[in-house]
Amino acid sequence: MTVPHPTATLDHQDGRLPEDRRHMIRRRWLTAIIIVLLVGVPAGYLVISAGQSRDSGRDKERESSVVGLQDNRPSLMKRRIYEIPVPSDAWHVAYYETSNWKTSRLYVQFTTTAAGLDAYLHDSGTSRAALTAGDVTVGSRDAGIVGWDFRAGRDWSGTTVSRERPRPTSDIMVDLTDPAFPRVYVVSTTSP
């Protein structure tokens, strides 16, 4: 006669040993952590993304509701689209953008040094030699939109940089009254 051996009894249903309490708790914690990671991380990402999107929309709304020049540099993207290379050492920089279904314009003004003006003109595809003394290249309608006044009494020079479509055309005015610190006014116009 054999005596039953004191080993764990098999589970009746599938032949497995029953789970001890410690193993069951560990398995449940692991399951809970996996569920939190699979559900919580994407949900957290969505909340953060929605907040950033809302903030971005508010920034764009605030920018588009501004009437007149904003005392700030236009974004790098705008400078690339309108091909306005604002010198890094420029100051008193301001810009304004208008856009409709037919034409978009970026108005930019800044003060720079004589060397900064030369670099700006070069990067714009022109030079100081192209500036014509007394030539007002920015139209009165465009000047009126942002409050620019190109009346006599200042040493004005202007030029227009025409580019093949769809690239923008830039009307440039430079106040050379103080040649060491010229003031640049530019309207870049693009049509899709």
C-alpha positions as CSV (number, residue, x, y, z in Angstrom):
1,M,0.0,0.0,0.0
2,T,1.3,3.4,-0.9
3,V,0.8,6.5,1.2
4,P,-0.3,9.7,-0.6
5,H,2.6,12.0,-1.0
6,P,2.1,15.5,0.5
7,T,2.5,17.4,-2.8
8,A,0.2,20.1,-4.0
9,T,-3.0,18.8,-5.6
10,L,-3.7,19.6,-9.2
11,D,-6.5,21.9,-10.2
12,H,-9.4,19.8,-11.3
13,Q,-10.2,21.8,-14.5
14,D,-6.9,22.0,-16.5
15,G,-4.3,20.1,-14.5
16,R,-2.5,23.2,-13.2
17,L,-1.5,23.8,-9.6
18,P,-3.6,26.4,-7.8
19,E,-2.1,29.9,-7.5
20,D,-0.7,31.0,-4.2
21,R,-1.8,34.4,-2.7
22,R,1.5,36.1,-3.3
23,H,1.6,35.1,-7.0
24,M,-2.0,36.3,-7.4
25,I,-1.3,39.7,-5.9
26,R,1.8,40.1,-8.1
27,R,-0.1,39.1,-11.2
28,R,-2.9,41.6,-10.4
29,W,-0.4,44.5,-9.8
30,L,1.3,43.7,-13.1
31,T,-2.0,43.7,-14.9
32,A,-3.0,47.0,-13.3
33,I,0.3,48.6,-14.3
34,I,0.0,47.4,-17.9
35,I,-3.6,48.8,-18.1
36,V,-2.4,52.2,-16.7
37,L,0.4,52.3,-19.2
38,L,-1.8,51.3,-22.2
39,V,-4.6,53.7,-21.3
40,G,-3.1,56.4,-19.1
41,V,-0.1,57.3,-21.2
42,P,-2.1,57.9,-24.5
43,A,-4.7,59.8,-22.5
44,G,-2.1,62.0,-20.9
45,Y,-0.6,62.7,-24.3
46,L,-4.0,63.7,-25.7
47,V,-4.6,66.1,-22.8
48,I,-1.1,67.7,-23.3
49,S,-1.6,67.9,-27.0
50,A,-5.0,69.4,-26.7
51,G,-3.7,72.1,-24.4
52,Q,-0.8,73.0,-26.8
53,S,-3.2,73.1,-29.7
54,R,-5.6,75.4,-27.9
55,D,-2.7,77.7,-26.9
56,S,-1.4,77.8,-30.5
57,G,-4.9,78.7,-31.7
58,R,-5.2,81.5,-29.2
59,D,-1.7,82.8,-30.2
60,K,-2.8,82.8,-33.9
61,E,-6.1,84.4,-33.1
62,R,-4.4,87.1,-31.0
63,E,-1.9,87.7,-33.8
64,S,-4.6,87.9,-36.5
65,S,-6.7,90.3,-34.5
66,V,-3.9,92.9,-34.2
67,V,-4.3,95.9,-36.4
68,G,-1.1,97.7,-37.3
69,L,2.5,96.9,-36.7
70,Q,3.6,94.5,-33.9
71,D,6.8,95.3,-32.1
72,N,8.4,92.0,-32.7
73,R,10.4,90.0,-35.3
74,P,8.3,88.1,-37.7
75,S,8.7,84.3,-37.3
76,L,11.4,82.6,-39.3
77,M,8.7,80.8,-41.3
78,K,7.2,84.2,-42.4
79,R,10.6,85.6,-43.2
80,R,11.2,82.6,-45.5
81,I,7.8,82.7,-47.2
82,Y,8.0,86.5,-47.9
83,E,11.8,86.4,-48.4
84,I,12.6,89.2,-45.9
85,P,15.9,88.5,-44.3
86,V,15.8,90.7,-41.2
87,P,19.4,91.2,-40.0
88,S,20.2,89.6,-36.6
89,D,21.6,92.9,-35.3
90,A,18.5,94.9,-36.3
91,W,16.5,96.8,-33.6
92,H,13.1,98.5,-33.4
93,V,11.8,95.6,-35.6
94,A,8.1,95.6,-36.2
95,Y,5.8,93.7,-38.6
96,Y,2.3,93.3,-39.8
97,E,0.7,90.7,-42.1
98,T,-2.4,90.9,-44.2
99,S,-3.8,88.0,-46.1
100,N,-6.9,87.3,-48.3
101,W,-7.8,84.8,-50.9
102,K,-5.9,86.7,-53.6
103,T,-2.8,88.4,-52.1
104,S,-0.8,88.2,-48.9
105,R,1.5,90.9,-47.7
106,L,4.1,91.2,-45.0
107,Y,5.1,94.7,-43.8
108,V,8.4,94.9,-41.9
109,Q,10.4,97.8,-40.6
110,F,13.7,97.9,-38.7
111,T,16.8,99.9,-38.0
112,T,20.2,98.5,-38.7
113,T,23.8,99.6,-39.3
114,A,25.3,100.5,-42.7
115,A,26.9,97.1,-42.9
116,G,23.6,95.5,-41.8
117,L,21.8,97.4,-44.7
118,D,24.3,96.1,-47.2
119,A,23.9,92.5,-45.9
120,Y,20.1,92.8,-45.9
121,L,20.0,94.2,-49.5
122,H,22.4,91.4,-50.6
123,D,20.3,88.7,-49.0
124,S,17.2,90.2,-50.6
125,G,18.8,89.9,-54.1
126,T,19.7,93.5,-54.7
127,S,22.4,96.0,-53.6
128,R,22.8,99.6,-52.4
129,A,23.5,100.6,-56.1
130,A,19.9,99.6,-56.9
131,L,18.5,102.2,-54.4
132,T,17.2,105.3,-56.2
133,A,17.3,108.5,-54.2
134,G,13.8,110.1,-53.8
135,D,12.0,107.0,-55.4
136,V,9.0,106.0,-53.2
137,T,8.5,102.4,-54.1
138,V,5.9,101.6,-51.3
139,G,2.5,102.6,-52.5
140,S,0.4,105.1,-50.5
141,R,-2.3,102.4,-49.8
142,D,0.3,100.1,-48.3
143,A,2.0,102.9,-46.4
144,G,-1.4,103.9,-45.0
145,I,-2.2,100.4,-43.7
146,V,0.7,100.5,-41.3
147,G,1.0,104.3,-40.8
148,W,4.2,104.8,-42.7
149,D,4.8,108.4,-44.0
150,F,7.3,108.9,-46.8
151,R,7.0,112.7,-47.1
152,A,9.8,115.0,-48.0
153,G,12.3,116.1,-45.4
154,R,14.0,112.7,-45.1
155,D,16.7,111.2,-47.3
156,W,14.5,108.4,-48.9
157,S,15.8,105.8,-51.3
158,G,13.8,102.9,-52.8
159,T,13.9,99.9,-55.0
160,T,11.7,97.0,-55.9
161,V,12.9,93.4,-56.0
162,S,10.8,91.5,-58.5
163,R,11.0,87.7,-58.5
164,E,9.5,85.1,-60.7
165,R,6.0,84.0,-59.5
166,P,5.1,82.5,-57.1
167,R,7.9,84.1,-55.2
168,P,7.2,87.4,-53.6
169,T,7.9,90.9,-54.8
170,S,9.5,93.3,-52.3
171,D,9.1,97.1,-52.3
172,I,11.9,98.5,-50.2
173,M,12.3,102.0,-48.8
174,V,15.3,103.1,-46.9
175,D,15.6,106.2,-44.8
176,L,19.3,107.2,-45.1
177,T,19.0,110.5,-43.2
178,D,21.4,109.0,-40.7
179,P,23.6,106.8,-43.0
180,A,25.2,105.0,-40.1
181,F,21.8,103.8,-38.9
182,P,19.5,103.4,-41.8
183,R,15.8,102.6,-41.2
184,V,14.3,100.0,-43.6
185,Y,10.7,99.7,-44.6
186,V,9.7,96.7,-46.8
187,V,6.4,95.3,-48.2
188,S,6.6,91.8,-49.5
189,T,3.7,90.7,-51.6
190,T,2.9,87.2,-52.8
191,S,0.0,85.8,-54.8
192,P,-0.7,82.1,-54.8
